[in-house]
């Protein structure tokens, strides 16, 4: 009986000892075995959301030059618009003052008064002579016909030279010269015909004038002839001075308040308050007619190739969030690459201040979601290791389920992979690892074939 109790007591002690050994062995194993998280590779299309700062851009523009300023010394007083403003036709762009207007107008008035006094004195000196004669009329007609011929001949020669045709000889011979040539541009033929017609008109006017000189009944004396011509010259000069005064006043009015010639966005204002403006360079630039501004994103250094019509999201603290899309990719003259993104329609309305505000703020944030064309294996970035250039790998999990007398275990197998694309959220690889478990976020360095344990949070 005592022996039986002793044996039972020994068995109990042995069981306790075995249990303690197994506990401590498991504890040691737990402490020394690397812990990993298990992730399962999925199959799908790689996506990456990219954020850019986009600026307002005007694809087509038109410079506006106030050429009237060449006639006067102009000083800009006040500018009423800024880049991004939408202006209506007739809206004031800037005001200015012509510092030389009074002096120029005074000079014209003095010249006019002098011619007027000269005319009065001429009439007084020749008060008994007639102011009209057929001879003088024909003489003036001949002079006018000569001026018309000179201009027509110049135009014909210029047009012909542009087309590679050299006109030689008398104007009346030009039509015959062209008749012997082939493939003469129609513009050249028209210009030559016009010059030939002017030549005929001048000849007719000249013949009419000289015929009257030979007709003693119609011919006037030299004194009368000179008086009428001098008088007509003075009247012509006075008319020209009057036109100049009117033109100067109109120019002054246009420069005092420069107004928009049509509706559109202001792209830039190239004058400033207090500046002199000479009418040679552009005063301001507008968006071209029927052209709308877009949001432009620089993508020369972007890793992704973004296709037209790719979806985009515009996020503004002032105006909210809008859905849009990439209109097209544009390559500038210097080789820089840009995306043009369409603006929301409400931003482009004439009542909106969005474009002006965005220009002032320096742009707006735009997010574009890139999506690969084909499905691949996707893994978290932390699960894909790199051993150097083109030496990426993962640790695949292999399970050993054990037997009756052994427990299950798992180990890692180092496996090379080909990385296609990488972002902060996912890595696309070429190999098909669909639904394979991969070791991730290990608590210590791993080695190929090493036994690991799953880390459970």
HUWO-V734283 format. One record per pair of residues at least 24 apart in sequence whose ideal C-beta (glycine too) atoms are under 10 Angstrom apart, sorted by the first residue. I is the first residue (numbers start at 1). J is the second residue. Records with the same first field share a line. If there is no record, write none. Layout:
I->J, J
This chain:
26->407
29->407, 409, 451, 453
30->453
32->444, 451
33->409, 443, 444, 450, 451, 452, 453
34->412, 439, 442, 443, 444, 445, 446, 447, 450, 451, 452, 453, 455
35->439, 441, 442, 443, 444, 452, 453, 454, 455, 456
36->383, 395, 397, 410, 412, 437, 438, 439, 440, 441, 442, 443, 444, 446, 450, 452, 453, 454, 455
37->380, 382, 383, 438, 439, 440, 441, 442, 443, 454, 455, 456, 457
38->383, 397, 410, 437, 438, 439, 440, 441, 452, 454, 455, 456
39->379, 380, 382, 383, 394, 397, 436, 437, 438, 439, 440, 441
40->379, 397, 433, 434, 435, 436, 437, 438
41->377, 378, 379, 380, 383, 394, 396, 417, 429, 431, 432, 433, 434, 435, 436, 437, 438
42->375, 376, 377, 378, 379, 426, 433, 434, 435
43->375, 376, 377, 378, 432, 433, 434, 435
44->371, 372, 375, 376, 377, 378, 426, 428
45->371, 372, 373, 374, 375, 376, 378, 428
46->370, 371, 372, 373, 374, 375, 376, 377, 378, 420, 421, 422, 423, 425, 426, 427, 428, 429
47->369, 370, 371, 372, 378, 421, 423, 425, 426, 428
48->303, 304, 368, 369, 370, 371, 372, 421, 422, 423, 424, 425, 426, 428
49->313, 367, 368, 369, 370, 371, 423, 424, 425
50->297, 299, 302, 303, 304, 306, 312, 366, 367, 368, 369, 370, 423
51->313, 315, 365, 366, 367, 368
52->295, 296, 297, 298, 299, 302, 312, 339, 341, 363, 364, 365, 366, 367, 368
53->295, 297, 298, 362, 363, 364, 365, 366
54->294, 295, 296, 297, 298, 312, 314, 338, 339, 340, 341, 343, 358, 363, 364, 365, 366, 368
55->293, 294, 295, 296, 297, 298, 338, 358, 359, 361, 362, 363, 364
56->83, 84, 265, 267, 293, 294, 295, 296, 343, 347, 354, 355, 356, 357, 358, 359, 360, 361, 362, 363, 364
57->267, 293, 294, 295, 296, 297, 330, 338, 340, 341, 359, 363
58->83, 84, 264, 265, 266, 267, 268, 285, 286, 287, 288, 291, 292, 293, 294, 296, 355, 359
59->287, 288, 291, 292, 293, 294, 296, 327, 328, 330, 340
60->267, 287, 288, 289, 290, 291, 292, 293
61->264, 265, 267, 268, 282, 285, 286, 287, 288, 291, 293
62->261, 262, 264, 267, 282, 284, 285, 286, 287, 288, 289, 291
63->267, 268, 270, 281, 282, 283, 284, 285, 286
64->93, 258, 260, 261, 262, 264, 266, 270, 282, 283, 284, 285, 286
65->270, 277, 279, 280, 281, 282, 283, 284
66->93, 94, 96, 251, 254, 255, 258, 271, 277, 278, 279, 280, 281, 282, 283, 284
67->251, 279, 280, 283
68->98, 247, 248, 250, 251, 252, 253, 254, 255, 258, 279
69->96, 98, 251, 254, 255, 258, 271, 276, 277, 278, 279, 280, 283
70->251, 277, 278, 279, 280
71->98, 100, 101, 104, 244, 247, 248, 251, 252, 255, 279
72->96, 97, 98, 99, 100, 101, 103, 104, 248, 251, 252, 255, 277, 278, 279
73->97, 98, 99, 100, 101, 103, 104, 276, 277, 278
74->98, 99, 100, 101, 251, 252, 255, 256, 258, 271, 275, 276, 277, 278, 279, 283
75->99, 255, 271, 273, 274, 275, 276, 277
76->255, 258, 269, 271, 272, 273, 274, 275, 276, 277, 283
77->256, 257, 273, 274
78->257, 273, 274
79->258, 269, 271, 272, 273, 275, 283, 284
80->257, 258, 266, 269
81->260, 265, 266, 269, 284, 286, 356
82->266, 268, 269, 356, 359, 360
83->265, 266, 267, 268, 269, 284, 285, 355, 356, 359, 360
84->265, 266, 267, 268, 293, 353, 354, 355, 356, 357, 358, 359, 360, 361
85->260, 264, 265, 266, 267, 269, 286, 353, 355, 356, 359
86->260, 263, 264, 265, 266, 287, 293, 348, 349, 350, 351, 352, 353, 354, 355, 356
87->259, 260, 261, 262, 263, 264, 265, 266, 284, 286, 350
88->259, 260, 262, 263, 264, 350
89->259, 260, 261, 262, 263, 264
90->259, 260, 261, 262, 263
91->259, 260, 263, 266
92->257, 258, 259, 260
93->257, 258, 259, 260, 261, 266, 269, 271, 283, 284, 286
94->255, 257, 258, 259, 269, 271, 272, 273, 275, 277, 283, 284
95->255, 256, 257, 258, 273
96->252, 254, 255, 256, 257, 258, 271, 273, 275, 276, 277, 283
97->252, 255, 256
98->248, 251, 252, 253, 254, 255, 256
99->276
100->248
101->248, 249, 251, 252, 255, 256
102->252
104->244, 245, 248, 251, 252
105->244, 245, 248, 249, 252
107->241, 244, 248
108->240, 241, 242, 243, 244, 245, 246, 247, 248
109->241, 245
110->241
111->237, 238, 240, 241, 244, 245
112->237, 238, 240, 241, 242, 244, 245
113->238, 241
114->237, 238, 241
115->233, 234, 235, 236, 237, 238, 239, 240, 241
116->234, 238, 241
118->230, 231, 234, 237, 238
119->230, 231, 233, 234, 235, 237, 238
120->234
122->227, 230, 231, 233, 234
123->227, 231, 234
125->227
126->223, 224, 226, 227, 228, 230, 231
128->224
129->220, 221, 223, 224, 225, 226, 227, 228, 231
130->220, 224, 227, 228
131->224, 227, 228, 231, 232
132->220, 224, 228, 231, 232
133->212, 218, 219, 220, 221, 224, 225, 227, 228, 229
134->208, 209, 212, 215, 218, 219, 220
135->209, 212, 213, 215, 218, 219, 220, 221, 224, 225, 228, 229
136->209, 212, 220, 224, 225, 226, 227, 228, 229, 231, 232
137->208, 209, 212, 228, 232
138->205, 206, 207, 208, 209, 210, 211, 212, 213, 218
139->205, 208, 209, 212, 213, 225, 228, 229, 232
140->205, 209, 228, 229, 232, 236
141->201, 202, 204, 205, 206, 208, 209
142->202, 203, 204, 205, 206, 207, 208, 209, 210
143->202, 205, 209, 229
144->201, 202, 205
145->198, 199, 200, 201, 202, 203, 204, 205, 206, 208, 209
146->198, 201, 202, 205, 206
147->198, 202
148->194, 195, 197, 198, 199, 201, 202, 205
149->195, 196, 197, 198, 199, 200, 201, 202, 203, 205
150->195, 198, 202
151->194, 195, 198
152->191, 192, 193, 194, 195, 196, 197, 198, 199, 201, 202
153->191, 192, 194, 195, 196, 198, 199
154->191, 195
155->190, 191, 192, 194, 195, 198
156->188, 189, 190, 191, 192, 193, 194, 195, 196, 198
157->191, 192, 195
158->191
159->185, 187, 188, 189, 190, 191, 192, 194, 195
160->184, 185, 187, 188, 189, 191, 192, 195
161->188
162->187, 188
163->187, 188, 191
164->188
165->192
167->191, 192, 195
170->196, 199
171->195, 196, 197, 198, 199, 200, 202
172->196, 199, 200, 203
173->199
174->199
251->279
255->279
258->283, 284
260->284, 286
261->286
262->286, 289
263->287, 289, 350
264->288, 289, 290, 291, 292, 350
265->291, 292, 293, 348, 350, 355, 356, 359
266->355, 356, 359
267->293, 359
268->359
287->355
292->342, 343, 345, 347, 348, 355
293->340, 343, 347, 348, 355, 358, 359
294->324, 327, 328, 330, 338, 339, 340, 341, 342, 343, 348
295->324, 326, 327, 339, 340, 341, 342, 343, 344, 347, 358, 363, 364, 366
296->330, 332, 338, 339, 340, 341, 363, 366
297->326, 329, 337, 338, 339, 340, 341, 363, 366, 368
298->332, 336, 337, 338, 339
299->326, 329, 336, 337, 338, 339, 368
300->331, 332, 334, 335, 336, 337, 338
301->336, 337
302->337, 339, 368, 370
303->370, 421, 422, 423
304->368, 370, 371, 372, 421, 423
305->329, 337, 370
306->337, 339, 368, 369, 370, 371
307->370, 371, 373
308->339, 340
310->339, 341, 368, 369, 370, 371
311->367, 368, 369, 371
312->339, 341, 342, 366, 367, 368, 369
313->341, 365, 366, 367, 368, 369
314->341, 342, 343, 344, 347, 358, 364, 365, 366, 367
315->364, 365, 366, 367
316->344, 347, 354, 357, 358, 361, 363, 364, 365, 366
317->361, 364, 365
318->353, 354, 357, 358, 361, 364
319->344, 346, 347, 352, 353, 354, 357, 358, 364
320->344
321->365, 367
322->346, 347, 364, 366
324->366, 368
325->368
326->366, 368
339->366, 368
341->366, 368
370->421, 423
372->420, 421, 428
374->420, 428
375->428
376->418, 420, 421, 426, 427, 428, 429, 430, 431, 432, 433
377->417, 418, 420, 427, 428, 429, 430, 431, 432, 433, 434, 435, 436, 438
378->421, 425, 426, 427, 428, 429, 433, 434
379->417, 419, 426, 427, 428, 429, 433, 436, 438, 440
380->425, 426, 427, 438, 440, 441
381->422, 423, 424, 425, 426, 427, 440
382->427, 440, 441, 442
383->427, 438, 439, 440, 441
384->417, 419, 422, 426, 427, 428, 429, 438, 440
385->414, 417, 439, 446
386->419, 422
387->414, 416
390->416, 418, 419
391->416, 417
392->416, 417, 418, 419, 422, 427, 429
393->417, 419, 448
394->427, 429, 431, 433, 436, 438, 439, 440
395->437, 438, 439, 440, 442, 446, 447, 448, 450, 452
396->433, 436, 437, 438, 439
397->436, 437, 438, 439, 452, 454
398->436, 437, 449
399->437
400->451
409->451, 452, 453
410->437, 439, 451, 452, 453, 454
411->439, 446, 447, 448, 449, 450, 451, 452
412->438, 439, 442, 446, 447, 448, 449, 450, 451, 452
413->439, 448, 449, 450
414->439, 446, 447, 448, 449, 450
415->448
